[in-house]
Amino acid sequence: MLRITCPFCGERDQVEFAYGGDAASVFPDLADADLDRWTDAVFMRDNPRGDHREFWQHQHGCRQWLYVVRDTVTHEIKSTLPAREPRRAAATHEGRKG
């Protein structure tokens, strides 16, 4: 079973968390009316091999949103940080665009 360490609650089973999507995605500006850009941003996803930055919410705990860096091959959790700390989270995952 996948175990995720919440910075607030400690290590917990994955069943306490909800996957929130790709944290490396960049969405168009809200004023951008280009349907193709929005379609790509919302529906087209990479399927990376290796480290991937993701959003997870600790739904059955503190309810906080987290940045999680997870290896998509081994499912090893490399790091977890509060999502409200975007600069620190981005620094833990250098080399990934977004």
Contacts in CASP RR format, 6 or more apart in sequence:
PFRMAT RR
TARGET T0000
AUTHOR 0000-0000-0000
METHOD contacts of the structure
MODEL  1
MLRITCPFCGERDQVEFAYGGDAASVFPDLADADLDRWTDAVFMRDNPRG
DHREFWQHQHGCRQWLYVVRDTVTHEIKSTLPAREPRRAAATHEGRKG
1 13 0 8 1.000
1 14 0 8 1.000
1 15 0 8 1.000
2 13 0 8 1.000
2 14 0 8 1.000
2 75 0 8 1.000
2 77 0 8 1.000
3 11 0 8 1.000
3 12 0 8 1.000
3 13 0 8 1.000
3 14 0 8 1.000
3 77 0 8 1.000
4 11 0 8 1.000
4 12 0 8 1.000
4 13 0 8 1.000
4 14 0 8 1.000
4 16 0 8 1.000
4 17 0 8 1.000
4 56 0 8 1.000
4 58 0 8 1.000
4 66 0 8 1.000
4 68 0 8 1.000
4 77 0 8 1.000
4 80 0 8 1.000
5 11 0 8 1.000
5 12 0 8 1.000
5 77 0 8 1.000
5 80 0 8 1.000
6 12 0 8 1.000
6 58 0 8 1.000
6 61 0 8 1.000
6 62 0 8 1.000
6 64 0 8 1.000
6 66 0 8 1.000
6 80 0 8 1.000
7 64 0 8 1.000
7 66 0 8 1.000
7 80 0 8 1.000
7 81 0 8 1.000
7 82 0 8 1.000
8 58 0 8 1.000
8 62 0 8 1.000
8 64 0 8 1.000
8 82 0 8 1.000
9 58 0 8 1.000
9 61 0 8 1.000
9 62 0 8 1.000
12 58 0 8 1.000
12 61 0 8 1.000
15 60 0 8 1.000
16 58 0 8 1.000
16 59 0 8 1.000
16 60 0 8 1.000
16 61 0 8 1.000
17 56 0 8 1.000
17 57 0 8 1.000
17 58 0 8 1.000
17 59 0 8 1.000
17 60 0 8 1.000
17 66 0 8 1.000
18 56 0 8 1.000
18 57 0 8 1.000
18 59 0 8 1.000
19 54 0 8 1.000
19 55 0 8 1.000
19 56 0 8 1.000
20 54 0 8 1.000
20 55 0 8 1.000
20 56 0 8 1.000
20 57 0 8 1.000
21 54 0 8 1.000
21 55 0 8 1.000
22 45 0 8 1.000
22 46 0 8 1.000
22 52 0 8 1.000
22 53 0 8 1.000
22 54 0 8 1.000
22 55 0 8 1.000
23 53 0 8 1.000
23 54 0 8 1.000
23 55 0 8 1.000
23 67 0 8 1.000
23 68 0 8 1.000
23 83 0 8 1.000
23 89 0 8 1.000
24 52 0 8 1.000
24 53 0 8 1.000
24 93 0 8 1.000
24 96 0 8 1.000
24 97 0 8 1.000
24 98 0 8 1.000
25 41 0 8 1.000
25 45 0 8 1.000
25 98 0 8 1.000
26 41 0 8 1.000
26 98 0 8 1.000
27 38 0 8 1.000
27 41 0 8 1.000
27 42 0 8 1.000
28 34 0 8 1.000
28 37 0 8 1.000
28 38 0 8 1.000
28 41 0 8 1.000
32 38 0 8 1.000
47 72 0 8 1.000
48 72 0 8 1.000
49 72 0 8 1.000
49 73 0 8 1.000
50 71 0 8 1.000
50 72 0 8 1.000
50 73 0 8 1.000
51 69 0 8 1.000
51 70 0 8 1.000
51 71 0 8 1.000
51 72 0 8 1.000
51 78 0 8 1.000
51 93 0 8 1.000
51 96 0 8 1.000
52 69 0 8 1.000
52 70 0 8 1.000
52 71 0 8 1.000
52 72 0 8 1.000
52 96 0 8 1.000
53 67 0 8 1.000
53 68 0 8 1.000
53 69 0 8 1.000
53 89 0 8 1.000
53 93 0 8 1.000
53 96 0 8 1.000
54 67 0 8 1.000
54 68 0 8 1.000
54 69 0 8 1.000
54 70 0 8 1.000
55 65 0 8 1.000
55 66 0 8 1.000
55 67 0 8 1.000
55 68 0 8 1.000
55 83 0 8 1.000
56 65 0 8 1.000
56 66 0 8 1.000
56 68 0 8 1.000
56 80 0 8 1.000
57 63 0 8 1.000
57 64 0 8 1.000
57 65 0 8 1.000
57 66 0 8 1.000
58 64 0 8 1.000
58 66 0 8 1.000
64 82 0 8 1.000
64 83 0 8 1.000
65 82 0 8 1.000
65 83 0 8 1.000
65 84 0 8 1.000
66 80 0 8 1.000
66 81 0 8 1.000
66 82 0 8 1.000
66 83 0 8 1.000
67 79 0 8 1.000
67 80 0 8 1.000
67 81 0 8 1.000
67 82 0 8 1.000
67 83 0 8 1.000
67 85 0 8 1.000
67 86 0 8 1.000
67 89 0 8 1.000
67 92 0 8 1.000
68 77 0 8 1.000
68 79 0 8 1.000
68 80 0 8 1.000
69 77 0 8 1.000
69 78 0 8 1.000
69 79 0 8 1.000
69 80 0 8 1.000
69 92 0 8 1.000
69 93 0 8 1.000
70 76 0 8 1.000
70 77 0 8 1.000
70 78 0 8 1.000
71 78 0 8 1.000
78 92 0 8 1.000
79 92 0 8 1.000
79 93 0 8 1.000
81 88 0 8 1.000
81 89 0 8 1.000
81 92 0 8 1.000
83 89 0 8 1.000
END
